[in-house]
Structures are given as C-alpha cells and as structure tokens.
Amino acid sequence: MSSAHEALQLVDRYGRVARDLRVSLTDKCNLRCSYCMPAEGLDWIPNPDLLTDDEVIRLVRIGVSTLGINAIRLTGGEPLLRRGLPSLVRQMISIPGSPEVSLTTNGIGLSQLAQPLASAGLSRINVSLDTLQADRFVELAKRDRLADVLDGLAAASAAGLTPIKVNAVLMRGINDDEAVDLLRFCGTHGYQLRFIEQMPLDPMHGWSRDRMITADEIQQQLERAVTLTAAAASRGSAPAELFRVDDGPQLVGIIASVSRPFCGACDRTRLTADGQIRNCLFAREESDLRSLLRSGADDDQIAHSWVRAMSTKAAGHGIDDPTFLQPDRPMSAIGG
C-alpha cells in the first residue's frame, strides 16, 4: 500500500504518463451512424452494470486527487442521454485540483443543455457532424436530426462553450466530397473543424483500410480550395495536426489515427460506462474497477489497480500489424 507521501502516476513501460481521462457515461445513442453501430442498434449494457453517479465521481476523484489526472472528457455513446448530466459536471469541477471537464456529443439535445452545462462549469465541447446535407445525414445516421445538431452548435456558442470543435469523419463514396463545405461552414460560424480518419471500431467489422479516406487525401482536397500552413512545430500529446487556413485566424485539424499514428505521445486513460479501465482505445483487455468499488475496496486499492492497468499499455495500436484484431467492444461501448 502507498504512504500518504508516495506519488502515484499512470505511467506505462514506455514512460508515457496518462493525465487525460475519457469517461464514458453511457453506451446508448440516439443516432445510428454507420461507422459506429448498425441501424437496429446494439444490446445495451444492463443498467445494474452501469456506474452510478456516486461511483463515477469517486473514480474521477481518485484519478484527479491521487493519480495526476488533470483533464476529463465525457463521452458515450451519447453523454447527453445521461440523466442529471449538469449535476455530474458540477461535482467533477468541485474535485480538489479543479480538473478541466469537456464533452464530446452528437449535439442532439444540446440546444436545451448547453447553458445548464456551461453554468455547471463545463469548459468546452466537441460536436460530431459528418455532413451538411439533410438527406445525407439521414443516410449516415438513420435519423432526420441535422437541424437539431445545428441548433445545438448555435446554443453551445451562445453559452460560451468555446472553442467549439466540430468532428467530421469522411467516408469514401458517401460524404468525401464535403471537406471544403464543412471547412467553410465552420469558418463562417467560428467553429474549429477536426477531420478524423475512420477507425476500425464498428461492431459490424466492416472497416477496411482501402475504403478509408486518409489524412493525405483530406489535406489534398482542402488544398485545392485553400492554403494550409502548419500552425505549430509540435502538437505534443494533442491528436490533431493543426493548420492555419489562408493565413487567417481559422484553424483546421486532421487526426491521422491510422495513417500517421501518434501512440508515442498518448496520454489517455479510459473508463467505460460499466467501470472498466482501458489503457488504449484498441485494447483487447480491460481492468475491472467496478467490482473493486462494489466489494468495498478502499481508494488506495483502486488507485493501485488503475496503475497496474496502465502499466501494460502496448507501444501502439497495431492496426498495421497483420495480426491486428479489432476490440470486442465497439466505439459506442468504449467511449470516444
């Protein structure tokens, strides 16, 4: 057991230290985006297996107060579906150490929740938006909700949840002609656009590298319309390579998770909605903190279990390895 003076860190054998905690609040979602889940949905995690609010807060407190976590991102599924979300955010903000709390969402329901979340202390927000065409949105997400997402973005801006980042995944033959349109839209509204390469995390296991739109392709498409200039010499642990658009204030990011992996600088640890620690988005194994919580383990025991979970993190996700296997869980159950 640790003494009160022993500093614990979530460090792996390659010297990477995890300080960014991704907390999935639910595996449920109100969209059915083709790269995330089938149209008929999935078998949801049973409610008794989900962490309660008190359990989430306890684990976050251990992460912040004992293990050096300084940034928290709330994910899902769709985190806005979690009841009492503003209260949960407020409790996280009040943890000694004042962690930054942000959120990734599909934007549906944000028009009602943006101001309560801002008032609770949420720092900023990422909104997924893959198309600006209503009919294409229905094709991609199986729901006619584009107007709701756009309203949610506007509400987030009005509530001061800035900088608002828009996450877009381009898919070959589906929306790969919209890169410039999305860039112009975000520039007009003051949002920061991030293109993300599609990753092998769909439950249908239909991903193929040949069909993926690469970072190089995205950049080439943008550069046919605008001039891109590298915005920084180094991005540190941030996943996005940032570019300045036409030497102006607008920034656009490209996250090349597959073609230009940045695993060597990864500083993330992940907590699933049912209380499992994942040391990598593509990990094949998890460490069960929920059972420790519910069996009466003290904070010290939980902290050391978390440290052990992170110590075995692989050097990289291994997507290019011929032996690569997708995680058993899809993205909606892991948390983005």
Protein Blocks (a to p, Z undefined) as FASTA:
>chain_A
ZZfklccddddfkopacfbdcddfbfbdfbdcfklbcfkopadddfklpccfklmmmmmm
mmmmmnopabdcddedjfklpghklmmmmmmmmpghiaadddddehioklmmmmmmmmno
pabdcdddfbfbfklmmmmnopafklmmmmmmmmmmmnopacddddddddehilmmmmmm
mmmmmmmnopacdddddddfbfklpacfklpccfklmmmmmmmmbccddfbfbekjafbd
cddehhiabdcddddfklmccklmgccdcddfkopacfbfkbcbdcdfklmmmnopafkl
mmmmmmmmmmmpcfblolmpmkbccdfbdfklnoZZ
